[in-house]
Amino acid sequence: KRAEEEEARRKAAEEDDEDALEDNLNFDLHAKAEEAQNQIDASDLPTIEVCSDPASRVAELIKDAAQAAVAKKGAFIIGIPGGSIVKILGEMADLHDVEWEKWHVAWVDERCVPHDDPESNYGGAEKEWLSKVPIPRSQIYAIS
């Protein structure tokens, strides 16, 4: 009987030690997580924005970037990849206070088709956007 009591005490002590260790680990993990959270600079975190009209919002963001570039450097240069960005830029034709004469537009991607082909990124940009805004032709750099 004495051996059983001793074994029960030993097991209880082990369980207490395990519980204490687990508590210490949990406390340590929580403390480290809290410390890490306190070290995060909120300015390093990305901003997530949900909007109902992405094309108009992207057009506004591009307009803001253009205004900042013009204010700082006197010009805005944008590289157009084609695809859906052309339709988004078409949304810009209706925006006010855009200094189009200070824009420079180049392509970073073009299909190997004539500019008047429906598959041409330049042709799409011309139809959806460039024909509607007064960017000087000398500042539009198409891939030939």
Accessible surface in RSA format (square Angstrom, percent):
REM  Atomic radii and reference values for relative SASA: ProtOr
REM  Chains: A
REM  Algorithm: Lee & Richards
REM  Probe-radius: 1.40
REM  Slices: 20
REM RES _ NUM      All-atoms   Total-Side   Main-Chain    Non-polar    All polar
REM                ABS   REL    ABS   REL    ABS   REL    ABS   REL    ABS   REL
RES LYS A   1   184.09  89.8 141.95  87.1  42.13 100.3  86.73  78.1  97.36 103.7
RES ARG A   2   199.15  83.6 194.49  99.1   4.65  11.1  72.85  99.6 126.30  76.5
RES ALA A   3    78.53  72.2  65.59 101.2  12.94  29.4  72.59 102.2   5.95  15.7
RES GLU A   4   129.79  74.5 121.61  92.0   8.18  19.5  48.03  92.9  81.76  66.8
RES GLU A   5    81.94  47.0  77.63  58.7   4.31  10.3  31.10  60.2  50.84  41.5
RES GLU A   6    98.13  56.3  98.13  74.2   0.00   0.0  42.77  82.7  55.36  45.2
RES GLU A   7    66.96  38.4  64.87  49.1   2.09   5.0  37.12  71.8  29.84  24.4
RES ALA A   8    60.94  56.0  50.29  77.6  10.65  24.2  56.31  79.3   4.62  12.2
RES ARG A   9   140.98  59.2 134.79  68.7   6.19  14.7  71.24  97.4  69.74  42.3
RES ARG A  10   110.56  46.4 104.23  53.1   6.33  15.1  66.22  90.5  44.34  26.9
RES LYS A  11   111.20  54.3 110.90  68.0   0.30   0.7  55.00  49.5  56.20  59.9
RES ALA A  12    49.61  45.6  46.06  71.1   3.54   8.1  48.82  68.8   0.79   2.1
RES ALA A  13    52.13  47.9  46.99  72.5   5.14  11.7  51.17  72.1   0.96   2.5
RES GLU A  14    78.90  45.3  77.51  58.6   1.39   3.3  31.01  60.0  47.89  39.1
RES GLU A  15   105.54  60.6 104.82  79.3   0.72   1.7  31.94  61.8  73.60  60.1
RES ASP A  16    93.01  65.1  87.89  87.5   5.12  12.1  25.31  59.6  67.69  67.5
RES ASP A  17    98.35  68.9  92.65  92.2   5.70  13.5  27.57  64.9  70.78  70.6
RES GLU A  18   111.73  64.1 106.26  80.4   5.46  13.0  40.10  77.6  71.62  58.5
RES ASP A  19    83.24  58.3  81.90  81.5   1.33   3.1  22.67  53.4  60.57  60.4
RES ALA A  20    51.71  47.5  45.02  69.5   6.69  15.2  50.88  71.7   0.82   2.2
RES LEU A  21   107.09  59.6 105.00  75.1   2.09   5.3 106.67  74.9   0.42   1.1
RES GLU A  22   104.25  59.9 102.43  77.5   1.82   4.3  28.77  55.6  75.48  61.6
RES ASP A  23    92.38  64.7  87.28  86.9   5.10  12.1  26.41  62.2  65.97  65.8
RES ASN A  24    95.70  66.0  92.79  89.7   2.91   7.0  19.70  47.4  76.00  73.5
RES LEU A  25    97.46  54.3  97.18  69.5   0.28   0.7  97.45  68.4   0.00   0.0
RES ASN A  26    63.65  43.9  63.42  61.3   0.23   0.6  12.27  29.5  51.38  49.7
RES PHE A  27   149.50  74.8 144.67  89.6   4.83  12.6 148.84  90.2   0.66   1.9
RES ASP A  28    67.43  47.2  67.29  67.0   0.13   0.3  12.90  30.4  54.53  54.4
RES LEU A  29   119.04  66.3 115.02  82.3   4.02  10.1 115.33  81.0   3.71  10.0
RES HIS A  30   128.66  70.3 124.39  86.5   4.27  10.9  81.60  84.1  47.07  54.8
RES ALA A  31    42.18  38.8  30.20  46.6  11.99  27.3  38.23  53.8   3.95  10.5
RES LYS A  32   124.53  60.8 119.74  73.5   4.79  11.4  73.03  65.7  51.50  54.9
RES ALA A  33    62.24  57.2  49.38  76.2  12.86  29.3  57.28  80.7   4.96  13.1
RES GLU A  34   115.86  66.5 110.03  83.2   5.83  13.9  33.36  64.5  82.50  67.4
RES GLU A  35    99.78  57.3  95.07  71.9   4.71  11.2  32.66  63.2  67.11  54.8
RES ALA A  36    53.87  49.5  49.74  76.8   4.13   9.4  51.98  73.2   1.90   5.0
RES GLN A  37   118.73  66.4 111.49  81.5   7.24  17.2  39.21  83.5  79.52  60.3
RES ASN A  38   114.56  79.0  81.30  78.6  33.26  80.1  29.29  70.5  85.27  82.4
RES GLN A  39   132.67  74.2 101.32  74.1  31.34  74.6  44.07  93.8  88.60  67.2
RES ILE A  40    85.51  48.7  63.02  47.0  22.48  54.2  68.36  49.2  17.15  46.5
RES ASP A  41    77.66  54.4  68.83  68.5   8.83  20.9  26.86  63.2  50.79  50.7
RES ALA A  42    79.25  72.9  64.92 100.2  14.34  32.6  65.81  92.7  13.44  35.6
RES SER A  43    95.45  80.7  55.71  74.4  39.73  91.5  56.62 120.6  38.82  54.4
RES ASP A  44   111.31  78.0  80.08  79.7  31.23  73.8  29.07  68.4  82.24  82.0
RES LEU A  45    99.94  55.7  87.11  62.3  12.83  32.2  87.25  61.3  12.68  34.1
RES PRO A  46   112.46  82.0  85.91  78.3  26.55  96.5  97.44  80.5  15.02  93.3
RES THR A  47   127.49  90.7  93.01  94.3  34.48  82.2  65.35  87.8  62.14  93.9
RES ILE A  48   151.48  86.2 120.66  89.9  30.82  74.3 123.72  89.1  27.76  75.3
RES GLU A  49    94.27  54.1  64.28  48.6  29.99  71.4  39.92  77.2  54.35  44.4
RES VAL A  50   141.96  93.4 112.02 101.4  29.94  72.2 115.26 100.1  26.70  72.4
RES CYS A  51    50.57  38.3  26.10  29.1  24.47  57.5  20.49  51.9  30.09  32.4
RES SER A  52   121.10 102.3  78.91 105.3  42.18  97.2  56.61 120.5  64.49  90.3
RES ASP A  53    70.87  49.6  66.99  66.7   3.88   9.2  28.10  66.1  42.77  42.7
RES PRO A  54    83.37  60.8  82.89  75.6   0.48   1.7  83.37  68.8   0.00   0.0
RES ALA A  55    26.82  24.7  24.84  38.3   1.97   4.5  25.06  35.3   1.75   4.6
RES SER A  56    37.86  32.0  36.15  48.2   1.71   3.9  27.19  57.9  10.68  15.0
RES ARG A  57    77.79  32.7  74.63  38.0   3.16   7.5  29.60  40.5  48.19  29.2
RES VAL A  58    46.55  30.6  46.55  42.1   0.00   0.0  46.55  40.4   0.00   0.0
RES ALA A  59     0.79   0.7   0.79   1.2   0.00   0.0   0.79   1.1   0.00   0.0
RES GLU A  60    63.82  36.6  63.82  48.3   0.00   0.0  23.94  46.3  39.88  32.6
RES LEU A  61    85.72  47.7  80.60  57.7   5.13  12.9  80.95  56.9   4.77  12.8
RES ILE A  62    23.51  13.4  21.92  16.3   1.59   3.8  23.51  16.9   0.00   0.0
RES LYS A  63    26.87  13.1  26.87  16.5   0.00   0.0   2.62   2.4  24.25  25.8
RES ASP A  64    70.13  49.1  64.64  64.3   5.49  13.0  27.37  64.4  42.77  42.7
RES ALA A  65    50.81  46.7  39.92  61.6  10.89  24.8  47.33  66.7   3.48   9.2
RES ALA A  66     3.18   2.9   3.10   4.8   0.07   0.2   3.18   4.5   0.00   0.0
RES GLN A  67    73.12  40.9  66.56  48.6   6.56  15.6  31.22  66.5  41.90  31.8
RES ALA A  68    63.57  58.5  51.37  79.3  12.21  27.8  60.05  84.6   3.52   9.3
RES ALA A  69    26.55  24.4  19.71  30.4   6.84  15.6  26.05  36.7   0.50   1.3
RES VAL A  70    15.18  10.0   9.20   8.3   5.98  14.4   9.20   8.0   5.98  16.2
RES ALA A  71    91.33  84.0  49.91  77.0  41.42  94.2  61.20  86.2  30.13  79.8
RES LYS A  72   171.10  83.5 135.61  83.2  35.48  84.5  88.72  79.9  82.37  87.7
RES LYS A  73   161.10  78.6 125.39  76.9  35.71  85.0  77.71  69.9  83.39  88.8
RES GLY A  74    40.93  50.5   0.00   N/A  40.93  50.5  26.38  72.4  14.55  32.6
RES ALA A  75    30.57  28.1  25.72  39.7   4.86  11.0  25.72  36.2   4.86  12.9
RES PHE A  76    21.08  10.5  20.57  12.7   0.51   1.3  21.08  12.8   0.00   0.0
RES ILE A  77   128.43  73.1 104.96  78.2  23.47  56.6 104.96  75.6  23.47  63.7
RES ILE A  78    22.84  13.0  19.97  14.9   2.88   6.9  22.84  16.4   0.00   0.0
RES GLY A  79    38.20  47.1   0.00   N/A  38.20  47.1  12.27  33.7  25.93  58.1
RES ILE A  80     0.26   0.1   0.26   0.2   0.00   0.0   0.26   0.2   0.00   0.0
RES PRO A  81    62.82  45.8  58.33  53.2   4.49  16.3  58.33  48.2   4.49  27.9
RES GLY A  82     6.24   7.7   0.00   N/A   6.24   7.7   0.66   1.8   5.58  12.5
RES GLY A  83    49.34  60.9   0.00   N/A  49.34  60.9  38.57 105.8  10.78  24.1
RES SER A  84    83.23  70.3  72.50  96.8  10.73  24.7  43.39  92.4  39.83  55.8
RES ILE A  85    36.80  20.9  35.21  26.2   1.60   3.8  35.66  25.7   1.14   3.1
RES VAL A  86     7.26   4.8   7.26   6.6   0.00   0.0   7.26   6.3   0.00   0.0
RES LYS A  87   140.75  68.7 133.60  82.0   7.15  17.0  78.61  70.8  62.14  66.2
RES ILE A  88    31.00  17.6  30.89  23.0   0.10   0.2  30.90  22.3   0.10   0.3
RES LEU A  89     0.00   0.0   0.00   0.0   0.00   0.0   0.00   0.0   0.00   0.0
RES GLY A  90    12.67  15.6   0.00   N/A  12.67  15.6   5.79  15.9   6.88  15.4
RES GLU A  91    73.67  42.3  62.81  47.5  10.86  25.9   8.57  16.6  65.10  53.2
RES MET A  92     0.00   0.0   0.00   0.0   0.00   0.0   0.00   0.0   0.00   0.0
RES ALA A  93    26.64  24.5   5.79   8.9  20.85  47.4   5.79   8.1  20.85  55.2
RES ASP A  94   118.89  83.3 101.19 100.7  17.69  41.8  34.55  81.3  84.34  84.1
RES LEU A  95    39.74  22.1  28.27  20.2  11.47  28.8  29.33  20.6  10.41  28.0
RES HIS A  96   145.13  79.3 138.76  96.4   6.37  16.3  95.64  98.6  49.49  57.6
RES ASP A  97   115.08  80.6  90.11  89.7  24.97  59.0  29.66  69.8  85.42  85.2
RES VAL A  98    20.05  13.2   1.34   1.2  18.71  45.1   2.39   2.1  17.66  47.9
RES GLU A  99    70.79  40.6  66.03  50.0   4.76  11.3  28.81  55.7  41.98  34.3
RES TRP A 100    17.43   7.0  17.21   8.3   0.22   0.5   7.93   4.2   9.50  15.4
RES GLU A 101    95.10  54.6  86.37  65.3   8.73  20.8  48.95  94.7  46.15  37.7
RES LYS A 102    73.47  35.8  69.65  42.7   3.82   9.1  34.73  31.3  38.75  41.3
RES TRP A 103     1.13   0.5   1.13   0.5   0.00   0.0   0.00   0.0   1.13   1.8
RES HIS A 104    45.17  24.7  45.09  31.3   0.08   0.2  26.44  27.3  18.73  21.8
RES VAL A 105     0.00   0.0   0.00   0.0   0.00   0.0   0.00   0.0   0.00   0.0
RES ALA A 106    30.14  27.7  30.13  46.5   0.02   0.0  30.13  42.4   0.02   0.0
RES TRP A 107    14.57   5.8   0.00   0.0  14.57  34.2   0.00   0.0  14.57  23.6
RES VAL A 108   104.90  69.0  69.95  63.3  34.95  84.2  76.36  66.3  28.54  77.4
RES ASP A 109    75.02  52.6  70.64  70.3   4.39  10.4  18.01  42.4  57.01  56.9
RES GLU A 110    28.74  16.5   5.61   4.2  23.13  55.1   5.53  10.7  23.21  19.0
RES ARG A 111   113.20  47.5 104.33  53.2   8.86  21.1  35.09  48.0  78.11  47.3
RES CYS A 112   138.48 104.8  98.45 109.8  40.03  94.1  45.80 116.0  92.68  99.9
RES VAL A 113    47.76  31.4  31.97  28.9  15.79  38.1  36.66  31.9  11.11  30.1
RES PRO A 114    91.58  66.7  78.72  71.8  12.86  46.8  90.87  75.0   0.71   4.4
RES HIS A 115    62.08  33.9  54.34  37.8   7.74  19.8  34.38  35.4  27.70  32.2
RES ASP A 116   133.02  93.2  97.34  96.9  35.68  84.4  51.18 120.4  81.84  81.6
RES ASP A 117    41.40  29.0  34.67  34.5   6.73  15.9   4.57  10.8  36.83  36.7
RES PRO A 118   131.27  95.7  93.34  85.1  37.93 137.9 106.46  87.9  24.81 154.2
RES GLU A 119    98.92  56.8  96.47  73.0   2.45   5.8  36.75  71.1  62.17  50.8
RES SER A 120     3.21   2.7   0.00   0.0   3.21   7.4   0.02   0.0   3.19   4.5
RES ASN A 121     7.27   5.0   4.09   4.0   3.18   7.6   3.18   7.6   4.09   4.0
RES TYR A 122    34.44  16.1  34.44  19.6   0.00   0.0  13.43  10.1  21.01  25.9
RES GLY A 123    17.16  21.2   0.00   N/A  17.16  21.2  11.81  32.4   5.35  12.0
RES GLY A 124    25.12  31.0   0.00   N/A  25.12  31.0  23.34  64.1   1.77   4.0
RES ALA A 125     0.00   0.0   0.00   0.0   0.00   0.0   0.00   0.0   0.00   0.0
RES GLU A 126    45.90  26.4  45.90  34.7   0.00   0.0  33.64  65.1  12.26  10.0
RES LYS A 127   150.10  73.2 135.89  83.4  14.21  33.8  90.79  81.7  59.32  63.2
RES GLU A 128    52.04  29.9  51.42  38.9   0.62   1.5   6.11  11.8  45.93  37.5
RES TRP A 129     0.00   0.0   0.00   0.0   0.00   0.0   0.00   0.0   0.00   0.0
RES LEU A 130     3.13   1.7   0.03   0.0   3.10   7.8   0.03   0.0   3.10   8.3
RES SER A 131    70.12  59.3  34.95  46.6  35.17  81.0  30.45  64.8  39.67  55.6
RES LYS A 132   120.47  58.8  88.51  54.3  31.96  76.1  61.92  55.7  58.55  62.4
RES VAL A 133    12.36   8.1   0.85   0.8  11.52  27.8   2.94   2.6   9.42  25.6
RES PRO A 134    97.63  71.2  77.51  70.7  20.12  73.1  90.42  74.7   7.21  44.8
RES ILE A 135     9.30   5.3   0.49   0.4   8.81  21.2   0.58   0.4   8.72  23.7
RES PRO A 136    47.45  34.6  35.73  32.6  11.72  42.6  47.45  39.2   0.00   0.0
RES ARG A 137   128.14  53.8 113.10  57.7  15.04  35.8  76.24 104.2  51.90  31.5
RES SER A 138    93.05  78.6  65.04  86.8  28.01  64.5  59.08 125.8  33.97  47.6
RES GLN A 139    30.34  17.0  30.34  22.2   0.00   0.0   4.93  10.5  25.41  19.3
RES ILE A 140    19.29  11.0   3.30   2.5  15.99  38.5   3.30   2.4  15.99  43.4
RES TYR A 141   103.88  48.5  95.70  54.4   8.18  21.3  85.09  63.9  18.79  23.2
RES ALA A 142    37.04  34.1  12.59  19.4  24.46  55.6  12.68  17.9  24.36  64.5
RES ILE A 143    76.56  43.6  69.79  52.0   6.77  16.3  74.28  53.5   2.28   6.2
RES SER A 144   141.87 119.9  75.67 101.0  66.20 152.5  73.93 157.4  67.94  95.2
END  Absolute sums over single chains surface
CHAIN  1 A    10486.2       8757.7       1728.5       5917.9       4568.4
END  Absolute sums over all chains
TOTAL         10486.2       8757.7       1728.5       5917.9       4568.4
